Amino acid sequence: MMRAVSVPESTIALVPSASERTLLRGVSAALDDDKVVDAFTILYEDIAPVRLAGDLIFRTLESRVEAARNGKAKLVETAAYTDTELLAARKLFDLVDRDG
């Protein structure tokens, strides 16, 4: 479940919601620590409300990741943007759009 939403930063940059981008970065960071993955797995398996919330959150994130992947593929195909350019564009937009 967590691995399905672990994507490169250039894909995360195309997710419109800042809070969802933060969640995706957190999932990617969590996957680097086996103890965090083990803890999440135990909580997910043993506590029904955590499982329900996890399913809801990850289903939403998976759809956002899929949309970002499709958008990235279109941008790379039609406009030939590199990952570096996409990341720079996201950072610039976030700086300009401080009011949310």
Backbone as XML, in Angstrom:
<?xml version="1.0"?>
<chain id="A" units="angstrom">
  <residue number="1" name="MET">
    <atom name="N" x="0.828" y="-1.190" z="0.000"/>
    <atom name="CA" x="0.000" y="0.000" z="0.000"/>
    <atom name="C" x="0.874" y="1.257" z="0.000"/>
  </residue>
  <residue number="2" name="MET">
    <atom name="N" x="1.837" y="1.306" z="0.929"/>
    <atom name="CA" x="2.701" y="2.480" z="1.011"/>
    <atom name="C" x="3.581" y="2.588" z="-0.236"/>
  </residue>
  <residue number="3" name="ARG">
    <atom name="N" x="4.054" y="1.462" z="-0.733"/>
    <atom name="CA" x="4.943" y="1.493" z="-1.892"/>
    <atom name="C" x="4.232" y="1.994" z="-3.139"/>
  </residue>
  <residue number="4" name="ALA">
    <atom name="N" x="2.925" y="1.805" z="-3.203"/>
    <atom name="CA" x="2.160" y="2.247" z="-4.373"/>
    <atom name="C" x="2.157" y="3.766" z="-4.528"/>
  </residue>
  <residue number="5" name="VAL">
    <atom name="N" x="2.355" y="4.467" z="-3.432"/>
    <atom name="CA" x="2.343" y="5.934" z="-3.503"/>
    <atom name="C" x="3.735" y="6.524" z="-3.282"/>
  </residue>
  <residue number="6" name="SER">
    <atom name="N" x="4.755" y="5.685" z="-3.299"/>
    <atom name="CA" x="6.126" y="6.164" z="-3.192"/>
    <atom name="C" x="6.630" y="6.446" z="-4.607"/>
  </residue>
  <residue number="7" name="VAL">
    <atom name="N" x="6.733" y="7.715" z="-4.944"/>
    <atom name="CA" x="7.084" y="8.125" z="-6.301"/>
    <atom name="C" x="8.188" y="9.182" z="-6.256"/>
  </residue>
  <residue number="8" name="PRO">
    <atom name="N" x="8.842" y="9.410" z="-7.381"/>
    <atom name="CA" x="9.894" y="10.434" z="-7.416"/>
    <atom name="C" x="9.341" y="11.840" z="-7.129"/>
  </residue>
  <residue number="9" name="GLU">
    <atom name="N" x="10.213" y="12.684" z="-6.669"/>
    <atom name="CA" x="9.823" y="14.064" z="-6.351"/>
    <atom name="C" x="9.237" y="14.785" z="-7.567"/>
  </residue>
  <residue number="10" name="SER">
    <atom name="N" x="9.721" y="14.455" z="-8.756"/>
    <atom name="CA" x="9.191" y="15.108" z="-9.960"/>
    <atom name="C" x="7.735" y="14.745" z="-10.209"/>
  </residue>
  <residue number="11" name="THR">
    <atom name="N" x="7.299" y="13.575" z="-9.763"/>
    <atom name="CA" x="5.884" y="13.200" z="-9.864"/>
    <atom name="C" x="5.088" y="13.849" z="-8.744"/>
  </residue>
  <residue number="12" name="ILE">
    <atom name="N" x="5.644" y="13.857" z="-7.547"/>
    <atom name="CA" x="4.973" y="14.513" z="-6.417"/>
    <atom name="C" x="4.718" y="15.978" z="-6.730"/>
  </residue>
  <residue number="13" name="ALA">
    <atom name="N" x="5.645" y="16.613" z="-7.431"/>
    <atom name="CA" x="5.511" y="18.039" z="-7.757"/>
    <atom name="C" x="4.260" y="18.333" z="-8.569"/>
  </residue>
  <residue number="14" name="LEU">
    <atom name="N" x="3.732" y="17.341" z="-9.256"/>
    <atom name="CA" x="2.549" y="17.550" z="-10.092"/>
    <atom name="C" x="1.238" y="17.280" z="-9.364"/>
  </residue>
  <residue number="15" name="VAL">
    <atom name="N" x="1.305" y="16.908" z="-8.103"/>
    <atom name="CA" x="0.095" y="16.744" z="-7.294"/>
    <atom name="C" x="-0.335" y="18.153" z="-6.861"/>
  </residue>
  <residue number="16" name="PRO">
    <atom name="N" x="-1.564" y="18.558" z="-7.170"/>
    <atom name="CA" x="-1.976" y="19.943" z="-6.917"/>
    <atom name="C" x="-1.997" y="20.363" z="-5.439"/>
  </residue>
  <residue number="17" name="SER">
    <atom name="N" x="-2.353" y="19.483" z="-4.560"/>
    <atom name="CA" x="-2.533" y="19.838" z="-3.156"/>
    <atom name="C" x="-1.216" y="19.779" z="-2.386"/>
  </residue>
  <residue number="18" name="ALA">
    <atom name="N" x="-0.877" y="20.880" z="-1.727"/>
    <atom name="CA" x="0.349" y="20.924" z="-0.924"/>
    <atom name="C" x="0.303" y="19.903" z="0.209"/>
  </residue>
  <residue number="19" name="SER">
    <atom name="N" x="-0.855" y="19.737" z="0.824"/>
    <atom name="CA" x="-0.949" y="18.775" z="1.934"/>
    <atom name="C" x="-0.783" y="17.341" z="1.438"/>
  </residue>
  <residue number="20" name="GLU">
    <atom name="N" x="-1.298" y="17.033" z="0.270"/>
    <atom name="CA" x="-1.115" y="15.697" z="-0.293"/>
    <atom name="C" x="0.334" y="15.479" z="-0.708"/>
  </residue>
  <residue number="21" name="ARG">
    <atom name="N" x="0.996" y="16.519" z="-1.221"/>
    <atom name="CA" x="2.429" y="16.396" z="-1.537"/>
    <atom name="C" x="3.219" y="16.110" z="-0.264"/>
  </residue>
  <residue number="22" name="THR">
    <atom name="N" x="2.851" y="16.761" z="0.836"/>
    <atom name="CA" x="3.524" y="16.525" z="2.115"/>
    <atom name="C" x="3.316" y="15.083" z="2.571"/>
  </residue>
  <residue number="23" name="LEU">
    <atom name="N" x="2.094" y="14.579" z="2.456"/>
    <atom name="CA" x="1.826" y="13.185" z="2.818"/>
    <atom name="C" x="2.654" y="12.218" z="1.973"/>
  </residue>
  <residue number="24" name="LEU">
    <atom name="N" x="2.734" y="12.482" z="0.679"/>
    <atom name="CA" x="3.490" y="11.606" z="-0.206"/>
    <atom name="C" x="4.981" y="11.616" z="0.131"/>
  </residue>
  <residue number="25" name="ARG">
    <atom name="N" x="5.500" y="12.781" z="0.466"/>
    <atom name="CA" x="6.909" y="12.863" z="0.879"/>
    <atom name="C" x="7.122" y="12.102" z="2.188"/>
  </residue>
  <residue number="26" name="GLY">
    <atom name="N" x="6.162" y="12.194" z="3.093"/>
    <atom name="CA" x="6.253" y="11.475" z="4.359"/>
    <atom name="C" x="6.230" y="9.971" z="4.166"/>
  </residue>
  <residue number="27" name="VAL">
    <atom name="N" x="5.389" y="9.499" z="3.269"/>
    <atom name="CA" x="5.342" y="8.062" z="2.976"/>
    <atom name="C" x="6.681" y="7.601" z="2.410"/>
  </residue>
  <residue number="28" name="SER">
    <atom name="N" x="7.227" y="8.378" z="1.491"/>
    <atom name="CA" x="8.524" y="8.011" z="0.906"/>
    <atom name="C" x="9.607" y="7.956" z="1.970"/>
  </residue>
  <residue number="29" name="ALA">
    <atom name="N" x="9.606" y="8.913" z="2.874"/>
    <atom name="CA" x="10.596" y="8.931" z="3.956"/>
    <atom name="C" x="10.379" y="7.755" z="4.906"/>
  </residue>
  <residue number="30" name="ALA">
    <atom name="N" x="9.127" y="7.444" z="5.203"/>
    <atom name="CA" x="8.818" y="6.336" z="6.114"/>
    <atom name="C" x="9.300" y="5.001" z="5.553"/>
  </residue>
  <residue number="31" name="LEU">
    <atom name="N" x="9.234" y="4.849" z="4.242"/>
    <atom name="CA" x="9.662" y="3.594" z="3.627"/>
    <atom name="C" x="11.163" y="3.350" z="3.777"/>
  </residue>
  <residue number="32" name="ASP">
    <atom name="N" x="11.907" y="4.398" z="4.087"/>
    <atom name="CA" x="13.352" y="4.253" z="4.296"/>
    <atom name="C" x="13.685" y="3.691" z="5.674"/>
  </residue>
  <residue number="33" name="ASP">
    <atom name="N" x="12.697" y="3.635" z="6.552"/>
    <atom name="CA" x="12.933" y="3.162" z="7.920"/>
    <atom name="C" x="12.079" y="1.924" z="8.178"/>
  </residue>
  <residue number="34" name="ASP">
    <atom name="N" x="12.736" y="0.780" z="8.265"/>
    <atom name="CA" x="12.019" y="-0.489" z="8.452"/>
    <atom name="C" x="11.175" y="-0.499" z="9.728"/>
  </residue>
  <residue number="35" name="LYS">
    <atom name="N" x="11.633" y="0.173" z="10.762"/>
    <atom name="CA" x="10.869" y="0.198" z="12.010"/>
    <atom name="C" x="9.553" y="0.945" z="11.834"/>
  </residue>
  <residue number="36" name="VAL">
    <atom name="N" x="9.558" y="2.001" z="11.057"/>
    <atom name="CA" x="8.326" y="2.747" z="10.803"/>
    <atom name="C" x="7.367" y="1.892" z="9.981"/>
  </residue>
  <residue number="37" name="VAL">
    <atom name="N" x="7.888" y="1.217" z="8.971"/>
    <atom name="CA" x="7.047" y="0.341" z="8.139"/>
    <atom name="C" x="6.455" y="-0.780" z="8.990"/>
  </residue>
  <residue number="38" name="ASP">
    <atom name="N" x="7.273" y="-1.387" z="9.844"/>
    <atom name="CA" x="6.781" y="-2.449" z="10.727"/>
    <atom name="C" x="5.696" y="-1.935" z="11.663"/>
  </residue>
  <residue number="39" name="ALA">
    <atom name="N" x="5.907" y="-0.756" z="12.241"/>
    <atom name="CA" x="4.920" y="-0.171" z="13.155"/>
    <atom name="C" x="3.614" y="0.107" z="12.422"/>
  </residue>
  <residue number="40" name="PHE">
    <atom name="N" x="3.704" y="0.682" z="11.230"/>
    <atom name="CA" x="2.493" y="0.955" z="10.456"/>
    <atom name="C" x="1.768" y="-0.344" z="10.130"/>
  </residue>
  <residue number="41" name="THR">
    <atom name="N" x="2.521" y="-1.356" z="9.754"/>
    <atom name="CA" x="1.921" y="-2.654" z="9.406"/>
    <atom name="C" x="1.175" y="-3.249" z="10.594"/>
  </residue>
  <residue number="42" name="ILE">
    <atom name="N" x="1.784" y="-3.200" z="11.772"/>
    <atom name="CA" x="1.135" y="-3.738" z="12.977"/>
    <atom name="C" x="-0.143" y="-2.960" z="13.291"/>
  </residue>
  <residue number="43" name="LEU">
    <atom name="N" x="-0.054" y="-1.637" z="13.263"/>
    <atom name="CA" x="-1.242" y="-0.815" z="13.536"/>
    <atom name="C" x="-2.334" y="-1.082" z="12.508"/>
  </residue>
  <residue number="44" name="TYR">
    <atom name="N" x="-1.941" y="-1.150" z="11.243"/>
    <atom name="CA" x="-2.906" y="-1.371" z="10.164"/>
    <atom name="C" x="-3.614" y="-2.709" z="10.332"/>
  </residue>
  <residue number="45" name="GLU">
    <atom name="N" x="-2.859" y="-3.734" z="10.687"/>
    <atom name="CA" x="-3.450" y="-5.070" z="10.810"/>
    <atom name="C" x="-4.285" y="-5.239" z="12.068"/>
  </residue>
  <residue number="46" name="ASP">
    <atom name="N" x="-3.902" y="-4.560" z="13.158"/>
    <atom name="CA" x="-4.527" y="-4.825" z="14.455"/>
    <atom name="C" x="-5.633" y="-3.864" z="14.865"/>
  </residue>
  <residue number="47" name="ILE">
    <atom name="N" x="-5.675" y="-2.679" z="14.287"/>
    <atom name="CA" x="-6.639" y="-1.674" z="14.749"/>
    <atom name="C" x="-7.538" y="-1.263" z="13.582"/>
  </residue>
  <residue number="48" name="ALA">
    <atom name="N" x="-8.787" y="-1.664" z="13.657"/>
    <atom name="CA" x="-9.729" y="-1.441" z="12.559"/>
    <atom name="C" x="-9.864" y="0.028" z="12.149"/>
  </residue>
  <residue number="49" name="PRO">
    <atom name="N" x="-9.986" y="0.989" z="13.079"/>
    <atom name="CA" x="-10.098" y="2.383" z="12.635"/>
    <atom name="C" x="-8.859" y="2.876" z="11.868"/>
  </residue>
  <residue number="50" name="VAL">
    <atom name="N" x="-7.689" y="2.382" z="12.253"/>
    <atom name="CA" x="-6.468" y="2.746" z="11.527"/>
    <atom name="C" x="-6.511" y="2.151" z="10.123"/>
  </residue>
  <residue number="51" name="ARG">
    <atom name="N" x="-6.978" y="0.924" z="10.018"/>
    <atom name="CA" x="-7.103" y="0.266" z="8.720"/>
    <atom name="C" x="-8.086" y="1.023" z="7.823"/>
  </residue>
  <residue number="52" name="LEU">
    <atom name="N" x="-9.218" y="1.405" z="8.377"/>
    <atom name="CA" x="-10.224" y="2.143" z="7.614"/>
    <atom name="C" x="-9.668" y="3.486" z="7.137"/>
  </residue>
  <residue number="53" name="ALA">
    <atom name="N" x="-9.040" y="4.222" z="8.043"/>
    <atom name="CA" x="-8.465" y="5.518" z="7.688"/>
    <atom name="C" x="-7.325" y="5.345" z="6.684"/>
  </residue>
  <residue number="54" name="GLY">
    <atom name="N" x="-6.492" y="4.337" z="6.908"/>
    <atom name="CA" x="-5.385" y="4.079" z="5.990"/>
    <atom name="C" x="-5.879" y="3.761" z="4.589"/>
  </residue>
  <residue number="55" name="ASP">
    <atom name="N" x="-6.903" y="2.925" z="4.500"/>
    <atom name="CA" x="-7.470" y="2.597" z="3.192"/>
    <atom name="C" x="-7.989" y="3.846" z="2.491"/>
  </residue>
  <residue number="56" name="LEU">
    <atom name="N" x="-8.683" y="4.679" z="3.221"/>
    <atom name="CA" x="-9.240" y="5.907" z="2.642"/>
    <atom name="C" x="-8.130" y="6.847" z="2.180"/>
  </residue>
  <residue number="57" name="ILE">
    <atom name="N" x="-7.158" y="7.069" z="3.024"/>
    <atom name="CA" x="-6.061" y="7.985" z="2.692"/>
    <atom name="C" x="-5.251" y="7.456" z="1.511"/>
  </residue>
  <residue number="58" name="PHE">
    <atom name="N" x="-4.876" y="6.188" z="1.574"/>
    <atom name="CA" x="-4.035" y="5.658" z="0.500"/>
    <atom name="C" x="-4.783" y="5.528" z="-0.817"/>
  </residue>
  <residue number="59" name="ARG">
    <atom name="N" x="-6.065" y="5.249" z="-0.767"/>
    <atom name="CA" x="-6.854" y="5.220" z="-2.008"/>
    <atom name="C" x="-6.860" y="6.599" z="-2.659"/>
  </residue>
  <residue number="60" name="THR">
    <atom name="N" x="-7.041" y="7.629" z="-1.845"/>
    <atom name="CA" x="-7.031" y="9.002" z="-2.356"/>
    <atom name="C" x="-5.653" y="9.344" z="-2.919"/>
  </residue>
  <residue number="61" name="LEU">
    <atom name="N" x="-4.604" y="9.025" z="-2.162"/>
    <atom name="CA" x="-3.255" y="9.327" z="-2.630"/>
    <atom name="C" x="-2.916" y="8.555" z="-3.908"/>
  </residue>
  <residue number="62" name="GLU">
    <atom name="N" x="-3.364" y="7.312" z="-4.003"/>
    <atom name="CA" x="-3.106" y="6.533" z="-5.217"/>
    <atom name="C" x="-3.744" y="7.189" z="-6.439"/>
  </residue>
  <residue number="63" name="SER">
    <atom name="N" x="-4.952" y="7.721" z="-6.293"/>
    <atom name="CA" x="-5.588" y="8.378" z="-7.431"/>
    <atom name="C" x="-4.856" y="9.671" z="-7.795"/>
  </residue>
  <residue number="64" name="ARG">
    <atom name="N" x="-4.354" y="10.395" z="-6.801"/>
    <atom name="CA" x="-3.591" y="11.623" z="-7.069"/>
    <atom name="C" x="-2.267" y="11.299" z="-7.754"/>
  </residue>
  <residue number="65" name="VAL">
    <atom name="N" x="-1.618" y="10.218" z="-7.302"/>
    <atom name="CA" x="-0.353" y="9.798" z="-7.908"/>
    <atom name="C" x="-0.582" y="9.382" z="-9.356"/>
  </residue>
  <residue number="66" name="GLU">
    <atom name="N" x="-1.645" y="8.643" z="-9.604"/>
    <atom name="CA" x="-1.946" y="8.208" z="-10.970"/>
    <atom name="C" x="-2.199" y="9.416" z="-11.876"/>
  </residue>
  <residue number="67" name="ALA">
    <atom name="N" x="-2.953" y="10.389" z="-11.392"/>
    <atom name="CA" x="-3.202" y="11.605" z="-12.175"/>
    <atom name="C" x="-1.897" y="12.364" z="-12.423"/>
  </residue>
  <residue number="68" name="ALA">
    <atom name="N" x="-1.039" y="12.435" z="-11.416"/>
    <atom name="CA" x="0.248" y="13.121" z="-11.570"/>
    <atom name="C" x="1.128" y="12.396" z="-12.582"/>
  </residue>
  <residue number="69" name="ARG">
    <atom name="N" x="1.133" y="11.062" z="-12.528"/>
    <atom name="CA" x="1.922" y="10.289" z="-13.502"/>
    <atom name="C" x="1.434" y="10.553" z="-14.919"/>
  </residue>
  <residue number="70" name="ASN">
    <atom name="N" x="0.113" y="10.559" z="-15.089"/>
    <atom name="CA" x="-0.446" y="10.814" z="-16.420"/>
    <atom name="C" x="-0.113" y="12.227" z="-16.883"/>
  </residue>
  <residue number="71" name="GLY">
    <atom name="N" x="-0.230" y="13.195" z="-15.971"/>
    <atom name="CA" x="0.103" y="14.576" z="-16.315"/>
    <atom name="C" x="1.569" y="14.727" z="-16.663"/>
  </residue>
  <residue number="72" name="LYS">
    <atom name="N" x="2.419" y="14.059" z="-15.911"/>
    <atom name="CA" x="3.856" y="14.126" z="-16.172"/>
    <atom name="C" x="4.167" y="13.521" z="-17.539"/>
  </residue>
  <residue number="73" name="ALA">
    <atom name="N" x="3.555" y="12.389" z="-17.841"/>
    <atom name="CA" x="3.795" y="11.745" z="-19.133"/>
    <atom name="C" x="3.387" y="12.664" z="-20.278"/>
  </residue>
  <residue number="74" name="LYS">
    <atom name="N" x="2.264" y="13.349" z="-20.124"/>
    <atom name="CA" x="1.808" y="14.278" z="-21.166"/>
    <atom name="C" x="2.761" y="15.458" z="-21.303"/>
  </residue>
  <residue number="75" name="LEU">
    <atom name="N" x="3.207" y="16.006" z="-20.174"/>
    <atom name="CA" x="4.136" y="17.141" z="-20.222"/>
    <atom name="C" x="5.464" y="16.750" z="-20.870"/>
  </residue>
  <residue number="76" name="VAL">
    <atom name="N" x="5.968" y="15.606" z="-20.502"/>
    <atom name="CA" x="7.239" y="15.155" z="-21.069"/>
    <atom name="C" x="7.083" y="14.869" z="-22.559"/>
  </residue>
  <residue number="77" name="GLU">
    <atom name="N" x="5.953" y="14.267" z="-22.926"/>
    <atom name="CA" x="5.715" y="13.894" z="-24.320"/>
    <atom name="C" x="5.467" y="15.113" z="-25.207"/>
  </residue>
  <residue number="78" name="THR">
    <atom name="N" x="4.621" y="16.018" z="-24.757"/>
    <atom name="CA" x="4.219" y="17.131" z="-25.619"/>
    <atom name="C" x="5.122" y="18.350" z="-25.516"/>
  </residue>
  <residue number="79" name="ALA">
    <atom name="N" x="5.652" y="18.608" z="-24.331"/>
    <atom name="CA" x="6.449" y="19.816" z="-24.152"/>
    <atom name="C" x="7.917" y="19.518" z="-23.886"/>
  </residue>
  <residue number="80" name="ALA">
    <atom name="N" x="8.254" y="18.260" z="-23.748"/>
    <atom name="CA" x="9.634" y="17.822" z="-23.536"/>
    <atom name="C" x="10.287" y="18.479" z="-22.318"/>
  </residue>
  <residue number="81" name="TYR">
    <atom name="N" x="9.531" y="18.591" z="-21.206"/>
    <atom name="CA" x="10.095" y="19.118" z="-19.970"/>
    <atom name="C" x="10.866" y="18.020" z="-19.251"/>
  </residue>
  <residue number="82" name="THR">
    <atom name="N" x="11.971" y="18.398" z="-18.660"/>
    <atom name="CA" x="12.745" y="17.448" z="-17.867"/>
    <atom name="C" x="12.217" y="17.437" z="-16.434"/>
  </residue>
  <residue number="83" name="ASP">
    <atom name="N" x="12.627" y="16.431" z="-15.664"/>
    <atom name="CA" x="12.242" y="16.367" z="-14.250"/>
    <atom name="C" x="12.719" y="17.608" z="-13.503"/>
  </residue>
  <residue number="84" name="THR">
    <atom name="N" x="13.910" y="18.063" z="-13.815"/>
    <atom name="CA" x="14.460" y="19.247" z="-13.163"/>
    <atom name="C" x="13.608" y="20.475" z="-13.452"/>
  </residue>
  <residue number="85" name="GLU">
    <atom name="N" x="13.156" y="20.618" z="-14.681"/>
    <atom name="CA" x="12.311" y="21.761" z="-15.048"/>
    <atom name="C" x="10.946" y="21.683" z="-14.367"/>
  </residue>
  <residue number="86" name="LEU">
    <atom name="N" x="10.394" y="20.484" z="-14.266"/>
    <atom name="CA" x="9.105" y="20.332" z="-13.595"/>
    <atom name="C" x="9.219" y="20.688" z="-12.114"/>
  </residue>
  <residue number="87" name="LEU">
    <atom name="N" x="10.290" y="20.247" z="-11.472"/>
    <atom name="CA" x="10.506" y="20.582" z="-10.059"/>
    <atom name="C" x="10.696" y="22.083" z="-9.877"/>
  </residue>
  <residue number="88" name="ALA">
    <atom name="N" x="11.449" y="22.698" z="-10.754"/>
    <atom name="CA" x="11.678" y="24.147" z="-10.670"/>
    <atom name="C" x="10.372" y="24.907" z="-10.868"/>
  </residue>
  <residue number="89" name="ALA">
    <atom name="N" x="9.539" y="24.434" z="-11.780"/>
    <atom name="CA" x="8.249" y="25.090" z="-12.021"/>
    <atom name="C" x="7.350" y="24.989" z="-10.788"/>
  </residue>
  <residue number="90" name="ARG">
    <atom name="N" x="7.331" y="23.830" z="-10.127"/>
    <atom name="CA" x="6.519" y="23.660" z="-8.919"/>
    <atom name="C" x="7.015" y="24.590" z="-7.820"/>
  </residue>
  <residue number="91" name="LYS">
    <atom name="N" x="8.330" y="24.655" z="-7.615"/>
    <atom name="CA" x="8.883" y="25.524" z="-6.575"/>
    <atom name="C" x="8.566" y="26.982" z="-6.853"/>
  </residue>
  <residue number="92" name="LEU">
    <atom name="N" x="8.690" y="27.385" z="-8.105"/>
    <atom name="CA" x="8.378" y="28.764" z="-8.475"/>
    <atom name="C" x="6.902" y="29.064" z="-8.250"/>
  </residue>
  <residue number="93" name="PHE">
    <atom name="N" x="6.034" y="28.162" z="-8.671"/>
    <atom name="CA" x="4.606" y="28.370" z="-8.476"/>
    <atom name="C" x="4.265" y="28.474" z="-6.994"/>
  </residue>
  <residue number="94" name="ASP">
    <atom name="N" x="4.836" y="27.594" z="-6.186"/>
    <atom name="CA" x="4.568" y="27.629" z="-4.743"/>
    <atom name="C" x="5.032" y="28.942" z="-4.117"/>
  </residue>
  <residue number="95" name="LEU">
    <atom name="N" x="6.145" y="29.489" z="-4.594"/>
    <atom name="CA" x="6.617" y="30.775" z="-4.082"/>
    <atom name="C" x="5.673" y="31.920" z="-4.450"/>
  </residue>
  <residue number="96" name="VAL">
    <atom name="N" x="5.152" y="31.869" z="-5.670"/>
    <atom name="CA" x="4.248" y="32.916" z="-6.143"/>
    <atom name="C" x="2.871" y="32.780" z="-5.503"/>
  </residue>
  <residue number="97" name="ASP">
    <atom name="N" x="2.430" y="31.566" z="-5.279"/>
    <atom name="CA" x="1.077" y="31.285" z="-4.779"/>
    <atom name="C" x="1.056" y="31.078" z="-3.277"/>
  </residue>
  <residue number="98" name="ARG">
    <atom name="N" x="1.634" y="31.987" z="-2.543"/>
    <atom name="CA" x="1.714" y="31.853" z="-1.086"/>
    <atom name="C" x="0.353" y="31.942" z="-0.405"/>
  </residue>
  <residue number="99" name="ASP">
    <atom name="N" x="-0.620" y="32.560" z="-1.030"/>
    <atom name="CA" x="-1.927" y="32.704" z="-0.384"/>
    <atom name="C" x="-2.785" y="31.455" z="-0.521"/>
  </residue>
  <residue number="100" name="GLY">
    <atom name="N" x="-2.277" y="30.452" z="-1.220"/>
    <atom name="CA" x="-2.954" y="29.161" z="-1.301"/>
    <atom name="C" x="-3.953" y="29.099" z="-2.371"/>
  </residue>
</chain>
